[in-house]
Amino acid sequence: MQALAEKLGKKHRVYVLSPDLSPKPTRRVLVGKFPFPKKVAPGQTLSPLWFNNPVFWLYAAFYLARAVRKHQIDLIHVHGKYILPAGVLAGKLTRTPVAATVRDFKFLCPLAVCFTQGKPSCHFSTYLTQEIPEYLVRYQPNRLTWPFLAPWLVVAKLQQLVLKQFLLAADQVIAVSPELQKIYRLSGVKKVTTIYNLPPEALAKGGKQGKLARGKKTILSVGKLSYGKGSDTLIQAAGRLPEYRFILAGAKNISLKSKFPPNVTYLGQLPHAKVVKLYSKASLFIILSRWPEPLSRAGLEALSAGLPIIASNRGANPRLVKDNGLVVNPDDPYQVAAAIKKVVSRQNLKLLGQNSLKLLKRRFNRQKIVAAHLKLYNQLSR
């Protein structure tokens, strides 16, 4: 959101409003903050319960409507799912069109376990009879907590259904990939179009390598380590490639039961500034999501760093690959291991990295993405 605001702010008046947790103002973007009772340290997050409730919706709608009138806003673009109700309410109060960007499945399902199973949409009956039981088994190993958690998961589904109604009330929904757009259409959201996330500027490879020096056989994976992300398959593949080094960065989820082999360096969850530096230490980036990944930010960063990519055949992941890597089955560690060997052993590994930069410029062109937003804004503001 901040990157898009920065880009738009070069030629247009942009105003960013959020609770008092927002990024610092810049030369081109005016940032407004409205009071919030809870304060957090940098890098920390708050429970969704602080935002996903009618009190916050009405409270935030008041400040949004006031900002729209004060700054003569032509359009409200909502980027956070829990502030969408406030955006829709403020839009109704001020007769201002509202666009909403969706980057995940929280408007469709609070758990999204069903999407790891290839189901095209999420239904309430499936949620009760299949998704909740699987979630409890995979993500909540303490069975004593199940009787207390299950009712809350039902409440979470009801809250999600309310959020979806607000999404349907928006004038336009923007999905960050055609695959995500299709899933929302199958779930009854008809006013949805695709505009890709704005990728980062090209990330230069090279510089100081530190302890994790880049080598030809260094494989990087960035993101949450979990069953849904296919981390278990990646670890199994790593165990079959002892001559390769794997660097994994991200929070480890309880659904991941695998142990790391000796050739895996696990760095845990890192600040984004440190994550960006990891791309210069790898020769290959890999993303093995089982669920239909909407559009991986880490994948876009890997393209920007000029890294070859191996991606799973789920969601928008194949859009990160053309002639710069391979697409694989995230449930087959043998295929993943073979793909890693095939890509890294190529003599033209550097050429594959150059193809990543070409794909970034062609498919995820920053100017075209900004132009698509402006075109949509003009259509909604007429």
LOSETI-752120 format. One record per residue (C-alpha): residue number from 1; x, y, z. Coordinates in steps of 0.25 Angstrom, whole numbers, plus 5000, padded with zeros to 4 digits. Each point is the difference from the previous one (the first is absolute). Example, Ala and Ser with C-alpha at 12.3 -4.5 7.8 and 13.67 -1.06 7.14 Angstrom:
ATOM   roke     c1     c2     c3
ATOM      1   5049   4982   5031
ATOM      2   5006   5014   4998
This chain:
ATOM   roke     c1     c2     c3
ATOM      1   5000   5000   5000
ATOM      2   5011   5010   5004
ATOM      3   5008   4997   4987
ATOM      4   4987   5002   4992
ATOM      5   4997   5013   5007
ATOM      6   5015   5005   4998
ATOM      7   4999   4997   4985
ATOM      8   4986   5007   4998
ATOM      9   5005   5011   5009
ATOM     10   5010   5005   4989
ATOM     11   4989   5006   4992
ATOM     12   4987   4999   5008
ATOM     13   4995   5004   5014
ATOM     14   5000   4988   5009
ATOM     15   4996   4999   5015
ATOM     16   5002   4988   5008
ATOM     17   4992   4998   5013
ATOM     18   5001   4989   5010
ATOM     19   5000   4998   5015
ATOM     20   5012   5006   5007
ATOM     21   5009   4988   4995
ATOM     22   5002   5006   4986
ATOM     23   5014   5002   4993
ATOM     24   5007   5013   5001
ATOM     25   4996   5011   4990
ATOM     26   5008   5003   4988
ATOM     27   5002   5011   4991
ATOM     28   4989   4996   4990
ATOM     29   4990   4993   5009
ATOM     30   4992   5006   5011
ATOM     31   4998   4990   5011
ATOM     32   4989   5002   5010
ATOM     33   4998   4993   5013
ATOM     34   4988   4999   5009
ATOM     35   5001   4997   5015
ATOM     36   5000   4985   5004
ATOM     37   5000   4995   5015
ATOM     38   5011   4989   4998
ATOM     39   5014   5003   4997
ATOM     40   5010   4990   4994
ATOM     41   5015   5000   4998
ATOM     42   5006   5000   4986
ATOM     43   4998   4986   4994
ATOM     44   4989   4995   5009
ATOM     45   4986   4998   4996
ATOM     46   4987   5000   5007
ATOM     47   4989   4990   5001
ATOM     48   4989   5001   4989
ATOM     49   4990   5001   5011
ATOM     50   5004   5015   5002
ATOM     51   4996   5003   4986
ATOM     52   4989   4989   4996
ATOM     53   4989   5006   5008
ATOM     54   4988   5010   4998
ATOM     55   5006   5010   5010
ATOM     56   5013   5002   4992
ATOM     57   4993   5000   4987
ATOM     58   4991   5012   5004
ATOM     59   5011   5007   5007
ATOM     60   5009   4999   4988
ATOM     61   4989   5003   4990
ATOM     62   4998   5014   5008
ATOM     63   5015   5003   4998
ATOM     64   5000   4995   4985
ATOM     65   4987   5008   4997
ATOM     66   5006   5013   5006
ATOM     67   5013   4998   4992
ATOM     68   4992   4998   4987
ATOM     69   4993   5013   5003
ATOM     70   5012   5008   5005
ATOM     71   5010   4996   4989
ATOM     72   4989   4999   4989
ATOM     73   5003   4986   4997
ATOM     74   4995   4994   4986
ATOM     75   5001   4986   5003
ATOM     76   5003   4990   5012
ATOM     77   5009   4989   4998
ATOM     78   5000   4990   5011
ATOM     79   5012   4991   5002
ATOM     80   4997   4994   5014
ATOM     81   4989   4989   5001
ATOM     82   4996   5004   5014
ATOM     83   4999   5015   4997
ATOM     84   4992   4997   4987
ATOM     85   4986   5001   5008
ATOM     86   5005   5014   5004
ATOM     87   5003   5004   4986
ATOM     88   4987   4995   4995
ATOM     89   4992   5008   5010
ATOM     90   5008   5012   4998
ATOM     91   4998   4999   4985
ATOM     92   4985   4999   5002
ATOM     93   5000   5012   5010
ATOM     94   5008   5009   4990
ATOM     95   4995   4994   4987
ATOM     96   5014   4996   4996
ATOM     97   5004   4988   4992
ATOM     98   5007   4989   5007
ATOM     99   5010   4990   4994
ATOM    100   5006   4988   5008
ATOM    101   5013   4992   4998
ATOM    102   4999   4986   5004
ATOM    103   5014   4992   5002
ATOM    104   4995   4988   5007
ATOM    105   4988   4991   5003
ATOM    106   4995   5007   5014
ATOM    107   4987   5005   4993
ATOM    108   4997   4986   4996
ATOM    109   5005   4991   5012
ATOM    110   5007   5003   5013
ATOM    111   5008   4987   4999
ATOM    112   5002   4998   4985
ATOM    113   5004   4985   5003
ATOM    114   4990   4996   4989
ATOM    115   5008   5007   4990
ATOM    116   5012   4991   5002
ATOM    117   4991   4989   4996
ATOM    118   4997   5006   4986
ATOM    119   4986   5004   5003
ATOM    120   4995   5011   4991
ATOM    121   4992   5007   5011
ATOM    122   4997   5000   5015
ATOM    123   4986   4995   5005
ATOM    124   4995   5001   5014
ATOM    125   4997   4985   5001
ATOM    126   5014   4996   4995
ATOM    127   5005   5010   5010
ATOM    128   4993   4993   5012
ATOM    129   5002   4986   4996
ATOM    130   5014   5000   4993
ATOM    131   5007   5013   5002
ATOM    132   4999   5002   5015
ATOM    133   5004   4985   5003
ATOM    134   5012   5000   4991
ATOM    135   5004   5014   5006
ATOM    136   5000   4995   5014
ATOM    137   5007   4987   4997
ATOM    138   5011   5007   4992
ATOM    139   5002   5013   5007
ATOM    140   4995   4998   5014
ATOM    141   5007   4987   5006
ATOM    142   4994   5002   5014
ATOM    143   4987   4993   4999
ATOM    144   4996   5006   5013
ATOM    145   4998   5013   4994
ATOM    146   4991   4995   4989
ATOM    147   4987   5002   5007
ATOM    148   5003   5014   5003
ATOM    149   5006   5004   4986
ATOM    150   4989   4993   4991
ATOM    151   4989   5010   5004
ATOM    152   5009   5012   4998
ATOM    153   5003   4995   4986
ATOM    154   4985   4999   4997
ATOM    155   4999   5015   5005
ATOM    156   5012   5003   4991
ATOM    157   4993   4995   4988
ATOM    158   4988   5008   5003
ATOM    159   5009   5013   5001
ATOM    160   5006   4996   4987
ATOM    161   4986   4999   4993
ATOM    162   4997   5014   5006
ATOM    163   5013   5005   4994
ATOM    164   4996   4994   4986
ATOM    165   4987   5008   5000
ATOM    166   5008   5013   5001
ATOM    167   5009   4995   4989
ATOM    168   4988   4998   4991
ATOM    169   4996   5014   5004
ATOM    170   5013   5006   4994
ATOM    171   4999   5006   4986
ATOM    172   5012   4992   4995
ATOM    173   5008   4989   5006
ATOM    174   5015   4998   4995
ATOM    175   5006   4987   5001
ATOM    176   5016   4999   4999
ATOM    177   5000   4989   4990
ATOM    178   4990   4993   4990
ATOM    179   5000   4987   5008
ATOM    180   4995   5008   5012
ATOM    181   4990   5007   4992
ATOM    182   4995   4987   4995
ATOM    183   4998   4995   5014
ATOM    184   4993   5012   5005
ATOM    185   4991   4999   4988
ATOM    186   4996   4986   5003
ATOM    187   4997   5004   5014
ATOM    188   4990   5010   4995
ATOM    189   5008   5013   4999
ATOM    190   4997   5005   4986
ATOM    191   5006   5014   5000
ATOM    192   5014   4996   5000
ATOM    193   5011   5003   4991
ATOM    194   5015   4997   5000
ATOM    195   5012   5009   5002
ATOM    196   5013   4995   5005
ATOM    197   5007   5004   5013
ATOM    198   5010   5011   4997
ATOM    199   5014   4992   5000
ATOM    200   5012   5006   5007
ATOM    201   5010   5008   4992
ATOM    202   5011   4991   4994
ATOM    203   5008   4994   5012
ATOM    204   5015   5000   4996
ATOM    205   5008   4987   5003
ATOM    206   5013   5000   5006
ATOM    207   5006   5009   5011
ATOM    208   5005   4995   5013
ATOM    209   4996   4985   5002
ATOM    210   5003   4999   5015
ATOM    211   5000   4986   5006
ATOM    212   4990   4995   4990
ATOM    213   5008   5001   4987
ATOM    214   4994   4998   4987
ATOM    215   5003   4987   4993
ATOM    216   4995   4993   4987
ATOM    217   4993   4989   5009
ATOM    218   4993   5010   5010
ATOM    219   4985   4999   5000
ATOM    220   4991   5011   5007
ATOM    221   4986   4999   5005
ATOM    222   4993   5012   5006
ATOM    223   4987   4999   5008
ATOM    224   4992   4993   5010
ATOM    225   5004   4986   5002
ATOM    226   4988   4992   5001
ATOM    227   4992   4988   4994
ATOM    228   4992   5010   4991
ATOM    229   5013   5006   4995
ATOM    230   5006   4986   4996
ATOM    231   5012   5001   5009
ATOM    232   5000   4986   5004
ATOM    233   5002   4996   4985
ATOM    234   5011   5010   4999
ATOM    235   5007   4994   5012
ATOM    236   4998   4986   4995
ATOM    237   5006   5004   4987
ATOM    238   5012   5007   5007
ATOM    239   5003   4987   5007
ATOM    240   5002   4993   4987
ATOM    241   5010   5011   4995
ATOM    242   5011   5000   5011
ATOM    243   5009   5008   4991
ATOM    244   4991   5012   4999
ATOM    245   4998   5010   5010
ATOM    246   4986   5005   5004
ATOM    247   4997   5013   5007
ATOM    248   4986   5002   5006
ATOM    249   4994   5012   5006
ATOM    250   4987   5002   5006
ATOM    251   4991   4997   5012
ATOM    252   4999   4985   5003
ATOM    253   4986   4995   5001
ATOM    254   4995   4989   5009
ATOM    255   4995   4992   4988
ATOM    256   5014   4998   4996
ATOM    257   5005   4987   5006
ATOM    258   5013   4998   4992
ATOM    259   5014   5001   5006
ATOM    260   5010   5007   4992
ATOM    261   5012   4992   4994
ATOM    262   5014   5005   5002
ATOM    263   5000   5008   4987
ATOM    264   4989   5009   5004
ATOM    265   5002   5013   5006
ATOM    266   4988   5005   5007
ATOM    267   5000   5015   5004
ATOM    268   4986   5002   5006
ATOM    269   4992   5012   4998
ATOM    270   5008   5012   4995
ATOM    271   4997   5015   4998
ATOM    272   4997   5003   4985
ATOM    273   5013   5008   4999
ATOM    274   5008   4987   5003
ATOM    275   4992   4991   4992
ATOM    276   5002   5009   4987
ATOM    277   5015   4998   5002
ATOM    278   4999   4985   5000
ATOM    279   4997   5000   4985
ATOM    280   5014   5003   4997
ATOM    281   5005   4988   5007
ATOM    282   4992   4990   4992
ATOM    283   5001   4994   4986
ATOM    284   4986   4995   4999
ATOM    285   4986   5004   5007
ATOM    286   4990   4989   5003
ATOM    287   4985   5002   5004
ATOM    288   4992   4987   5002
ATOM    289   4986   5005   5005
ATOM    290   4989   4989   5001
ATOM    291   4989   5010   5001
ATOM    292   4997   5009   4988
ATOM    293   5010   5011   5003
ATOM    294   4994   5013   4996
ATOM    295   5013   5007   4996
ATOM    296   5012   4998   5008
ATOM    297   5007   5013   5004
ATOM    298   5013   4992   5002
ATOM    299   4998   4994   4986
ATOM    300   5000   5014   4994
ATOM    301   5012   5004   5009
ATOM    302   5007   4988   4994
ATOM    303   4997   5004   4986
ATOM    304   5005   5014   5003
ATOM    305   5013   4994   5005
ATOM    306   5002   4993   4987
ATOM    307   4999   4986   5006
ATOM    308   4995   4987   4993
ATOM    309   4988   4995   5006
ATOM    310   4994   4986   5003
ATOM    311   4985   5002   5004
ATOM    312   4988   4990   5003
ATOM    313   4989   4999   4990
ATOM    314   4990   5006   5010
ATOM    315   4993   5014   4999
ATOM    316   5008   5011   4993
ATOM    317   5014   4993   5003
ATOM    318   5001   4996   4985
ATOM    319   4999   5014   4996
ATOM    320   5014   5002   5006
ATOM    321   5006   4990   4991
ATOM    322   5001   5000   4985
ATOM    323   5014   4998   4994
ATOM    324   5007   5003   5013
ATOM    325   4998   4987   5008
ATOM    326   4990   4988   5002
ATOM    327   4986   4997   5005
ATOM    328   4998   4988   5009
ATOM    329   4990   4992   5009
ATOM    330   5002   5005   5014
ATOM    331   4996   4986   5005
ATOM    332   5011   4993   4993
ATOM    333   5014   5002   5007
ATOM    334   5007   4991   4989
ATOM    335   4995   5009   4989
ATOM    336   5004   5012   5008
ATOM    337   5014   4995   5003
ATOM    338   5002   4996   4985
ATOM    339   4995   5014   4996
ATOM    340   5010   5007   5009
ATOM    341   5012   4991   4994
ATOM    342   4995   5003   4986
ATOM    343   4999   5015   5001
ATOM    344   5013   5002   5008
ATOM    345   5008   4991   4991
ATOM    346   4997   5008   4988
ATOM    347   5012   5007   4994
ATOM    348   4991   5012   4997
ATOM    349   4995   5003   5015
ATOM    350   5004   5014   4998
ATOM    351   4991   5001   4988
ATOM    352   4988   4994   5008
ATOM    353   5002   5012   5010
ATOM    354   5000   5010   4988
ATOM    355   4987   4993   4995
ATOM    356   4994   5003   5014
ATOM    357   5003   5015   4999
ATOM    358   4994   4999   4986
ATOM    359   4987   4993   5005
ATOM    360   4999   5011   5011
ATOM    361   5001   5011   4990
ATOM    362   4990   4994   4991
ATOM    363   4990   4993   5009
ATOM    364   5001   5009   5012
ATOM    365   5003   5013   4994
ATOM    366   4999   5011   5011
ATOM    367   4996   5011   4990
ATOM    368   4989   4991   4994
ATOM    369   4995   4996   5014
ATOM    370   4999   5015   5004
ATOM    371   4993   5003   4987
ATOM    372   4990   4989   5003
ATOM    373   4997   5006   5013
ATOM    374   4998   5014   4995
ATOM    375   4991   4995   4989
ATOM    376   4991   4993   5010
ATOM    377   5000   5012   5009
ATOM    378   4995   5009   4988
ATOM    379   4989   4990   4997
ATOM    380   4995   5000   5014
ATOM    381   5001   5015   5002
ATOM    382   4992   5004   4988
